[in-house]
Amino acid sequence: MPPLPISTINLKAPAPLPSPPRVIKGITMALPAPPRALFFDVFGTCVDWRETVTQALEAQAHVALNSATASLATQLRLRASSMTPTHWHEFAQQWRNSYKKFTRELAADPQKPWKTVDEHHLDSLRELLVEWELDGLWTDEDTRTLSLVWHQLKPWSDSSPGIALLNQLFWTATLSNGNVSLLSDLRSFGSLDFTHILSAELFGSYKPSPKVYLGAAEKLGLRPDECCMVAAHLNDLQAAKSLGLQTIYVQRPMEEDWPNEDVDKARSDGWVDLWIGEGQQGFVTVAEKLGVEIPVSKLKLSSSA
């Protein structure tokens, strides 16, 4: 399936930002310069894919095992019955890892035939079922349905209120490897009111290809330095920073792939413009640091729930 044309996406711009940056309660915007747009990574940054996917896998296995109409071979039934929550967690992590490998390889080799993330998720799920000796646990239709669990991922508790707060001053856009339909469903499912939906699909590649970051800025009519990448993954931010975008790191549980020493070095080197730790309040803290006045009711959220 070829990538979608940019003409299919609504790029209507919100009101311009105030300039110079607003000062609220003695706090000036924490970034070097006020951006016009904040680009958000989605998987892991805005949504907790791990909990949702693991629970869906385990629940659907129970459905298959308890179905009066399913005809499962004895060995398959024994294998599926032996799967613990820890096993399903490992299965989900392998599914996620296969996505990372797939997007990296396509970004590095533009000659590879295009495949959407939805298509990859289905192909990868089928491969994992064979690898885990679970092939046949679900019908083909059920496998297809389960592969779309990535369209209904639970957001972090600060994601929806934080994005709403940031919309007061900035354009907020997804900039994810997820395809447009997936991102649109996540926006609706999680009440993530981004002003724009932008996907790597629109630029015919995947992050960390420069085509994605620079293409997103161009489509909004902005320079790279007027845009800021928000992510829970330092490799994403490193790619954006190398192209002139500003960067905000929002730590999320178990999301960072870099080893601790590299994370510590990145922080001490200072190339991340704003660093939000796990003990803070995620996107709500981002909004506060960027000059948005935060209602008291928003200050008690947990970024890891």
PATI-620006 format. One record per atom (N, C-alpha, C): x, y negated, z; residue in three letters. Coordinates in steps of 0.02 Angstrom, whole numbers, padded with zeros to 5 digits, always signed. Example, Ala and Ser with C-alpha at 12.3 -4.5 7.8 and 13.67 -1.06 7.14 Angstrom:
BEGIN
+00660+00284+00390ala +00615+00225+00390ala +00660+00165+00390ala +00642+00112+00354ser +00684+00053+00357ser +00645-00002+00394ser 
***
This chain:
BEGIN
+00042+00060+00000met +00000+00000+00000met +00044-00062+00000met +00037-00109-00048pro +00078-00169-00050pro +00061-00216+00007pro +00109-00259+00028pro +00094-00307+00080pro +00040-00356+00059pro +00005-00385+00107leu -00049-00431+00093leu -00022-00498+00068leu -00058-00531+00023pro -00039-00599+00003pro -00054-00649+00058pro -00014-00701+00064ile -00023-00751+00117ile -00090-00786+00110ile -00119-00787+00050ser -00182-00823+00039ser -00240-00792+00078ser -00231-00731+00104thr -00285-00699+00141thr -00290-00724+00212thr -00243-00766+00234ile -00240-00786+00304ile -00259-00860+00311ile -00298-00875+00363asn -00316-00943+00377asn -00259-00978+00413asn -00231-01029+00381leu -00175-01065+00411leu -00194-01136+00431leu -00256-01146+00447lys -00278-01213+00468lys -00240-01235+00529lys -00214-01295+00528ala -00171-01319+00582ala -00213-01354+00636ala -00194-01345+00700pro -00226-01382+00754pro -00198-01453+00758pro -00218-01489+00808ala -00195-01558+00816ala -00119-01561+00826ala -00087-01616+00804pro -00014-01621+00813pro +00005-01628+00887pro +00067-01610+00900leu +00092-01615+00968leu +00105-01687+00988leu +00101-01702+01053pro +00123-01768+01076pro +00198-01774+01070pro +00222-01833+01056ser +00294-01845+01053ser +00307-01916+01078ser +00355-01925+01124pro +00400-01875+01152pro +00364-01826+01197pro +00401-01774+01221pro +00368-01724+01264pro +00336-01754+01325pro +00277-01727+01343arg +00243-01752+01402arg +00280-01734+01465arg +00275-01776+01515val +00303-01762+01580val +00244-01754+01629val +00239-01695+01660ile +00184-01682+01706ile +00214-01663+01773ile +00193-01699+01824lys +00217-01685+01892lys +00293-01683+01896lys +00324-01728+01858gly +00396-01734+01861gly +00434-01681+01822gly +00399-01637+01785ile +00433-01585+01748ile +00429-01600+01674ile +00488-01606+01641thr +00491-01617+01569thr +00496-01549+01535thr +00472-01545+01474met +00473-01483+01436met +00541-01449+01441met +00542-01384+01452ala +00603-01347+01467ala +00645-01331+01405ala +00617-01338+01345leu +00654-01323+01285leu +00695-01384+01262leu +00746-01373+01221pro +00788-01429+01198pro +00748-01482+01160pro +00698-01460+01122ala +00655-01506+01085ala +00585-01476+01083ala +00533-01518+01083pro +00465-01490+01083pro +00449-01455+01017pro +00432-01391+01019pro +00414-01356+00957pro +00343-01373+00935pro +00329-01359+00873arg +00260-01365+00849arg +00224-01298+00856arg +00261-01243+00846ala +00230-01177+00845ala +00269-01128+00889ala +00231-01086+00924leu +00260-01031+00962leu +00241-00966+00927leu +00291-00927+00906phe +00281-00863+00873phe +00288-00808+00926phe +00238-00765+00931phe +00238-00713+00982phe +00249-00644+00952phe +00300-00609+00977asp +00301-00538+00968asp +00240-00510+01005asp +00216-00452+00986val +00153-00428+01015val +00162-00364+01055val +00187-00310+01024phe +00194-00246+01059phe +00243-00253+01117phe +00219-00246+01177gly +00262-00251+01236gly +00267-00321+01263gly +00262-00372+01221thr +00266-00442+01243thr +00197-00467+01264thr +00147-00456+01222cys +00079-00478+01237cys +00036-00422+01266cys +00052-00361+01247val +00010-00304+01266val +00052-00248+01296val +00020-00210+01341asp +00052-00153+01373asp +00036-00090+01333asp +00074-00078+01280trp +00060-00021+01236trp +00069+00045+01274trp +00117+00047+01320arg +00136+00110+01352arg +00077+00141+01391arg +00045+00101+01433glu -00010+00127+01473glu -00068+00149+01429glu -00087+00107+01381thr -00145+00123+01339thr -00134+00186+01298thr -00076+00190+01266val -00063+00246+01221val -00057+00311+01260val -00021+00309+01316thr -00013+00370+01357thr -00080+00395+01381thr -00122+00351+01406gln -00188+00371+01431gln -00232+00398+01376gln -00228+00369+01316ala -00269+00392+01260ala -00248+00462+01238ala -00183+00475+01235leu -00159+00541+01216leu -00182+00594+01265leu -00174+00580+01330glu -00193+00628+01381glu -00268+00639+01380glu -00307+00586+01374ala -00380+00592+01375ala -00405+00632+01315ala -00377+00620+01256gln -00400+00656+01197gln -00378+00729+01198gln -00323+00744+01232ala -00303+00814+01240ala -00354+00850+01284ala -00377+00817+01337his -00428+00847+01380his -00493+00859+01342his -00511+00811+01300val -00572+00819+01259val -00566+00881+01215val -00509+00888+01182ala -00500+00945+01137ala -00502+01011+01175ala -00469+01012+01234leu -00465+01074+01273leu -00533+01094+01301leu -00576+01045+01314asn -00641+01058+01344asn -00698+01060+01294asn -00681+01053+01230ser -00733+01051+01178ser -00762+01121+01168ser -00828+01124+01165ala -00862+01188+01154ala -00856+01210+01081ala -00841+01164+01037thr -00838+01180+00965thr -00767+01189+00939thr -00717+01167+00977ala -00648+01173+00954ala -00625+01245+00959ala -00593+01268+00906ser -00567+01336+00905ser -00491+01332+00905ser -00461+01335+00965leu -00389+01327+00973leu -00357+01395+00983leu -00301+01405+00949ala -00263+01467+00959ala -00240+01470+01032ala -00233+01531+01057thr -00215+01540+01128thr -00149+01505+01144thr -00098+01512+01102gln -00033+01481+01115gln -00039+01405+01116gln -00079+01378+01070leu -00089+01306+01067leu -00125+01282+01130leu -00175+01319+01151arg -00212+01300+01211arg -00166+01300+01272arg -00124+01351+01278leu -00077+01355+01334leu -00027+01297+01332leu -00003+01282+01272arg +00045+01228+01264arg +00014+01161+01284arg -00046+01147+01258ala -00079+01084+01274ala -00097+01079+01348ala -00117+01135+01377ser -00135+01135+01449ser -00075+01122+01493ser -00015+01138+01468ser +00046+01129+01508ser +00071+01057+01507ser +00043+01015+01464met +00065+00946+01457met +00044+00905+01518met +00092+00877+01553thr +00080+00835+01611thr +00077+00761+01590thr +00055+00716+01634pro +00058+00645+01617pro +00128+00622+01598pro +00179+00651+01630thr +00248+00633+01612thr +00265+00654+01541thr +00241+00713+01521his +00251+00735+01452his +00218+00687+01402his +00157+00667+01417trp +00122+00622+01371trp +00156+00554+01369trp +00185+00533+01425his +00223+00471+01426his +00283+00477+01379his +00318+00534+01382glu +00375+00545+01338glu +00353+00548+01265glu +00296+00579+01252phe +00269+00582+01184phe +00255+00511+01159phe +00223+00470+01200ala +00208+00401+01180ala +00271+00362+01167ala +00323+00372+01208gln +00386+00336+01198gln +00419+00358+01132gln +00416+00422+01115gln +00443+00444+01051gln +00404+00414+00993gln +00339+00408+01001trp +00298+00377+00949trp +00320+00305+00938trp +00330+00270+00993arg +00353+00201+00990arg +00423+00196+00960arg +00467+00242+00979asn +00536+00241+00953asn +00537+00253+00878asn +00491+00295+00854ser +00489+00309+00782ser +00469+00246+00744ser +00426+00206+00774tyr +00406+00142+00744tyr +00466+00095+00739tyr +00505+00091+00792lys +00563+00047+00791lys +00612+00068+00736lys +00624+00133+00731lys +00671+00158+00680lys +00643+00144+00610lys +00579+00155+00600phe +00547+00144+00535phe +00553+00070+00514phe +00538+00024+00559thr +00539-00047+00540thr +00611-00072+00529thr +00658-00047+00570arg +00728-00067+00560arg +00753-00044+00491arg +00737+00017+00473glu +00762+00044+00410glu +00732+00008+00350glu +00668-00008+00353leu +00638-00043+00297leu +00663-00115+00293leu +00675-00147+00351ala +00702-00215+00351ala +00772-00216+00320ala +00810-00163+00332ala +00879-00161+00308ala +00884-00141+00234ala +00834-00108+00208asp +00836-00084+00139asp +00772-00103+00102asp +00773-00160+00067pro +00713-00183+00032pro +00692-00137-00026pro +00735-00090-00044gln +00717-00043-00098gln +00670+00012-00074gln +00664+00020-00008lys +00620+00072+00018lys +00547+00054+00001lys +00507+00104-00016pro +00436+00089-00031pro +00400+00062+00031pro +00356+00014+00019trp +00321-00018+00075trp +00271+00030+00107trp +00268+00026+00173lys +00219+00064+00211lys +00197+00020+00269lys +00132+00017+00282thr +00108-00022+00338thr +00122+00014+00404thr +00118-00023+00458val +00127+00007+00524val +00072+00057+00538val +00011+00043+00517asp -00044+00091+00525asp -00027+00157+00490asp -00002+00152+00429glu +00016+00213+00392glu +00072+00250+00427glu +00120+00213+00451his +00175+00245+00488his +00150+00279+00552his +00107+00246+00589his +00083+00275+00651his +00048+00342+00638his +00010+00347+00585leu -00023+00410+00569leu +00028+00464+00549leu +00074+00447+00505asp +00124+00495+00483asp +00167+00518+00542asp +00186+00471+00584ser +00229+00487+00641ser +00192+00531+00692ser +00128+00517+00703leu +00090+00558+00750leu +00086+00630+00725leu +00074+00639+00661arg +00072+00707+00634arg +00138+00743+00643arg +00193+00707+00632glu +00260+00737+00640glu +00273+00756+00713glu +00253+00713+00758leu +00264+00727+00829leu +00223+00786+00853leu +00163+00793+00828leu +00121+00850+00847leu +00154+00916+00827leu +00186+00916+00769val +00222+00976+00748val +00283+00987+00793val +00320+00933+00806glu +00381+00938+00847glu +00365+00963+00917glu +00309+00941+00945trp +00290+00960+01013trp +00249+01025+01014trp +00243+01058+00958glu +00205+01120+00952glu +00132+01110+00972glu +00104+01054+00950leu +00035+01037+00965leu -00006+01029+00901leu +00023+01048+00845asp -00013+01041+00781asp -00077+01083+00783asp -00133+01052+00767gly -00197+01085+00769gly -00238+01070+00831gly -00209+01033+00878leu -00246+01014+00938leu -00306+00970+00919leu -00297+00927+00870trp -00350+00883+00847trp -00363+00895+00773trp -00425+00883+00752thr -00441+00885+00681thr -00406+00827+00646thr -00404+00829+00580asp -00372+00775+00543asp -00407+00709+00556asp -00474+00712+00560glu -00512+00651+00574glu -00496+00624+00643glu -00492+00668+00692asp -00476+00646+00760asp -00405+00619+00765asp -00359+00649+00727thr -00290+00624+00727thr -00287+00554+00697thr -00324+00543+00643arg -00326+00476+00613arg -00354+00425+00662arg -00407+00444+00696thr -00438+00398+00744thr -00389+00383+00801thr -00355+00433+00826leu -00307+00423+00880leu -00249+00380+00859leu -00229+00386+00796ser -00172+00345+00771ser -00188+00270+00773ser -00253+00253+00777leu -00273+00183+00778leu -00280+00156+00849leu -00257+00194+00899val -00259+00170+00968val -00219+00106+00975val -00171+00095+00930trp -00129+00035+00933trp -00170-00028+00916trp -00231-00021+00894his -00275-00079+00881his -00311-00101+00944his -00306-00063+00998gln -00344-00078+01059gln -00299-00071+01121gln -00246-00108+01121leu -00197-00105+01176leu -00215-00156+01230leu -00208-00135+01292lys -00224-00178+01349lys -00173-00236+01354lys -00196-00298+01356pro -00148-00354+01364pro -00123-00359+01435pro -00063-00387+01443trp -00040-00406+01510trp -00089-00458+01538trp -00097-00459+01603ser -00149-00501+01634ser -00138-00576+01621ser -00076-00597+01608asp -00063-00668+01596asp -00070-00687+01522asp -00077-00637+01478ser -00074-00652+01406ser -00131-00696+01382ser -00192-00676+01396ser -00249-00715+01373ser -00252-00785+01403ser -00248-00792+01470pro -00250-00860+01498pro -00189-00901+01478pro -00131-00869+01472gly -00071-00906+01453gly -00075-00933+01383gly -00100-00893+01336ile -00107-00916+01267ile -00157-00973+01263ile -00212-00966+01300ala -00262-01020+01301ala -00232-01086+01326ala -00191-01081+01377leu -00157-01142+01403leu -00109-01170+01351leu -00071-01128+01319leu -00022-01151+01270leu -00055-01182+01209leu -00116-01160+01194asn -00152-01188+01137asn -00168-01262+01146asn -00163-01287+01207gln -00175-01358+01219gln -00122-01402+01186gln -00062-01375+01178leu -00006-01416+01152leu +00027-01388+01090leu +00016-01324+01075phe +00054-01292+01022phe +00010-01250+00976phe +00035-01237+00917trp +00008-01183+00877trp +00035-01119+00907trp -00007-01069+00914thr +00015-01004+00938thr +00000-00953+00884thr +00050-00916+00864ala +00042-00868+00810ala +00074-00802+00828ala +00041-00747+00810thr +00075-00683+00813thr +00131-00684+00761thr +00187-00653+00776leu +00237-00638+00726leu +00264-00569+00743leu +00227-00520+00719ser +00237-00450+00737ser +00246-00409+00675ser +00276-00350+00684asn +00279-00302+00629asn +00212-00267+00617asn +00166-00273+00664gly +00100-00244+00654gly +00066-00275+00594gly +00026-00235+00558asn -00009-00261+00500asn -00065-00309+00521asn -00090-00347+00473val -00137-00401+00489val -00200-00374+00522val -00227-00319+00496ser -00289-00293+00526ser -00278-00270+00598ser -00220-00241+00611leu -00203-00220+00679leu -00200-00280+00726leu -00164-00332+00705leu -00157-00392+00746leu -00223-00428+00757leu -00265-00428+00706ser -00331-00459+00713ser -00373-00422+00764ser -00369-00355+00762asp -00406-00315+00811asp -00380-00326+00882asp -00314-00331+00889leu -00285-00343+00956leu -00306-00412+00982leu -00309-00461+00939arg -00331-00528+00960arg -00403-00524+00987arg -00446-00489+00951ser -00516-00484+00973ser -00522-00442+01035ser -00489-00384+01036phe -00496-00337+01091phe -00470-00367+01156phe -00415-00404+01154gly -00384-00430+01214gly -00399-00503+01228gly -00444-00534+01189ser -00460-00606+01197ser -00396-00647+01194ser -00354-00631+01145leu -00291-00667+01135leu -00303-00719+01081leu -00319-00779+01101asp -00344-00830+01055asp -00289-00867+01018asp -00247-00830+00983phe -00195-00862+00942phe -00227-00908+00890phe -00194-00964+00877thr -00220-01008+00825thr -00208-00981+00755thr -00158-00937+00748his -00142-00907+00684his -00124-00833+00693his -00139-00793+00643ile -00116-00724+00640ile -00065-00720+00583ile -00002-00709+00601leu +00051-00699+00552leu +00082-00631+00565leu +00094-00595+00511ser +00122-00528+00515ser +00180-00521+00467ser +00228-00479+00485ala +00284-00464+00440ala +00258-00438+00373ala +00200-00407+00374glu +00169-00380+00313glu +00163-00434+00259glu +00152-00496+00280leu +00142-00551+00233leu +00206-00568+00195leu +00263-00548+00221phe +00327-00567+00192phe +00364-00507+00162phe +00330-00449+00160gly +00358-00392+00125gly +00418-00361+00158gly +00425-00372+00224ser +00480-00341+00260ser +00460-00335+00333ser +00508-00317+00376tyr +00495-00312+00447tyr +00550-00348+00485tyr +00533-00371+00545lys +00585-00398+00588lys +00636-00343+00601lys +00701-00359+00602pro +00730-00426+00607pro +00750-00458+00540pro +00718-00442+00485ser +00735-00473+00422ser +00724-00549+00426ser +00771-00589+00401pro +00762-00662+00400pro +00699-00683+00363pro +00677-00643+00314lys +00617-00660+00275lys +00556-00670+00320lys +00554-00633+00375val +00495-00637+00419val +00494-00702+00458val +00549-00718+00492tyr +00552-00778+00534tyr +00548-00842+00491tyr +00588-00844+00438leu +00589-00904+00396leu +00524-00909+00356leu +00496-00853+00336gly +00433-00854+00300gly +00377-00881+00342gly +00376-00863+00407ala +00324-00887+00451ala +00329-00962+00460ala +00389-00987+00471ala +00398-01060+00477ala +00376-01096+00414ala +00396-01070+00357glu +00379-01101+00293glu +00304-01103+00282glu +00270-01049+00298lys +00198-01046+00286lys +00159-01094+00330lys +00188-01113+00386leu +00156-01164+00428leu +00182-01235+00412leu +00226-01239+00363gly +00252-01304+00342gly +00300-01334+00392gly +00337-01291+00427leu +00381-01314+00481leu +00453-01295+00467leu +00499-01333+00497arg +00569-01313+00497arg +00579-01259+00550arg +00631-01217+00543pro +00643-01166+00595pro +00650-01195+00665pro +00682-01253+00671asp +00693-01281+00738asp +00629-01310+00769asp +00576-01314+00729glu +00511-01334+00756glu +00470-01274+00780glu +00500-01215+00776cys +00466-01153+00795cys +00505-01120+00852cys +00469-01082+00892cys +00500-01048+00949cys +00474-00976+00951cys +00520-00929+00954met +00502-00858+00958met +00495-00839+01031met +00440-00806+01048val +00427-00782+01116val +00425-00706+01113val +00469-00674+01152ala +00473-00601+01148ala +00501-00572+01212ala +00487-00508+01222ala +00514-00470+01278ala +00573-00426+01256ala +00601-00442+01197his +00655-00401+01169his +00710-00448+01144his +00769-00441+01171leu +00823-00486+01155leu +00846-00480+01082leu +00840-00420+01053asn +00861-00414+00983asn +00816-00456+00937asn +00752-00461+00953asp +00706-00503+00915asp +00726-00577+00922asp +00740-00597+00983leu +00760-00666+00995leu +00827-00683+00964leu +00873-00636+00966gln +00939-00647+00937gln +00933-00661+00862gln +00891-00621+00828ala +00881-00632+00756ala +00850-00700+00743ala +00799-00718+00783ala +00767-00783+00774ala +00815-00840+00787ala +00855-00834+00840lys +00902-00887+00859lys +00953-00899+00804lys +00976-00844+00772ser +01027-00850+00720ser +01002-00889+00660ser +00936-00895+00654leu +00905-00930+00597leu +00882-01000+00615leu +00896-01022+00677gly +00881-01090+00697gly +00817-01099+00738gly +00782-01044+00754leu +00722-01050+00796leu +00743-01056+00869leu +00701-01089+00909gln +00711-01088+00981gln +00685-01021+01008gln +00703-01005+01070thr +00687-00939+01096thr +00664-00941+01168thr +00614-00899+01183ile +00590-00890+01251ile +00587-00815+01265ile +00620-00794+01318tyr +00620-00724+01338tyr +00572-00715+01396tyr +00524-00669+01387val +00476-00652+01440val +00487-00578+01458val +00517-00566+01515gln +00531-00498+01536gln +00467-00460+01551gln +00463-00399+01525arg +00406-00355+01538arg +00434-00287+01562arg +00396-00251+01602pro +00420-00187+01629pro +00439-00137+01574pro +00500-00112+01577met +00525-00058+01533met +00527-00075+01459met +00527-00140+01442glu +00525-00159+01371glu +00593-00172+01340glu +00642-00191+01380glu +00706-00211+01351glu +00748-00150+01333glu +00772-00148+01270asp +00814-00093+01247asp +00887-00103+01263asp +00908-00165+01272trp +00979-00178+01285trp +00998-00153+01354trp +01060-00128+01362pro +01084-00109+01429pro +01090-00169+01474pro +01089-00157+01540asn +01088-00211+01589asn +01146-00260+01580asn +01206-00234+01564glu +01264-00279+01557glu +01256-00326+01498glu +01223-00302+01444asp +01212-00346+01386asp +01157-00397+01402asp +01107-00376+01440val +01055-00424+01461val +01086-00479+01504val +01128-00459+01552asp +01160-00508+01596asp +01204-00556+01556asp +01239-00529+01506lys +01282-00571+01465lys +01241-00620+01424lys +01185-00596+01396ala +01142-00641+01356ala +01118-00699+01399ala +01100-00683+01461arg +01075-00736+01505arg +01131-00785+01523arg +01190-00760+01538ser +01245-00804+01557ser +01271-00844+01497ser +01267-00815+01437asp +01290-00851+01377asp +01245-00910+01360asp +01182-00907+01381gly +01138-00965+01374gly +01105-00976+01307gly +01108-00926+01262trp +01077-00938+01197trp +01001-00929+01198trp +00974-00899+01251val +00901-00898+01261val +00882-00964+01293val +00836-01001+01262asp +00821-01069+01285asp +00780-01070+01349asp +00737-01021+01358leu +00696-01017+01419leu +00688-00944+01438leu +00704-00928+01500trp +00704-00859+01524trp +00652-00851+01579trp +00602-00810+01567ile +00548-00798+01615ile +00556-00727+01643ile +00572-00721+01707gly +00584-00656+01737gly +00520-00619+01754gly +00527-00554+01771glu +00469-00513+01787glu +00433-00538+01849glu +00468-00570+01895gly +00436-00594+01955gly +00395-00657+01945gly +00398-00686+01886gln +00359-00746+01871gln +00293-00726+01838gln +00259-00773+01809gln +00191-00760+01785gln +00184-00763+01710gln +00234-00735+01676gly +00229-00726+01604gly +00212-00788+01565gly +00161-00784+01523phe +00143-00839+01479phe +00117-00899+01518phe +00088-00888+01576val +00066-00944+01617val +00126-00985+01640val +00180-00951+01659thr +00242-00987+01677thr +00271-01022+01616thr +00268-00989+01557val +00291-01022+01496val +00253-01088+01486val +00187-01086+01493ala +00147-01146+01484ala +00168-01200+01534ala +00177-01180+01596glu +00197-01228+01648glu +00264-01260+01631glu +00312-01219+01609lys +00378-01245+01592lys +00378-01290+01531lys +00328-01280+01488leu +00325-01320+01427leu +00278-01381+01434leu +00259-01397+01495gly +00224-01460+01506gly +00149-01456+01508gly +00121-01396+01511val +00048-01389+01516val +00029-01391+01589val -00021-01431+01606glu -00045-01434+01675glu -00085-01371+01689glu -00066-01335+01741ile -00094-01269+01755ile -00147-01275+01810ile -00209-01253+01797pro -00259-01252+01850pro -00238-01204+01906pro -00257-01219+01966val -00238-01177+02023val -00261-01105+02013val -00318-01096+01981ser -00345-01028+01972ser -00300-00984+01929ser -00255-01015+01890lys -00212-00976+01845lys -00144-00960+01878lys -00132-00984+01938leu -00066-00978+01968leu -00057-00914+02008leu -00107-00871+02011lys -00102-00810+02052lys -00102-00747+02009lys -00090-00755+01944leu -00090-00697+01900leu -00025-00658+01907leu -00029-00594+01894ser +00031-00552+01892ser +00047-00538+01820ser +00110-00546+01799ser +00128-00534+01730ser +00138-00461+01715ser +00134-00417+01763ser +00147-00347+01751ser +00087-00303+01766ser +00027-00333+01767ala -00033-00294+01781ala -00075-00287+01718ala 
***
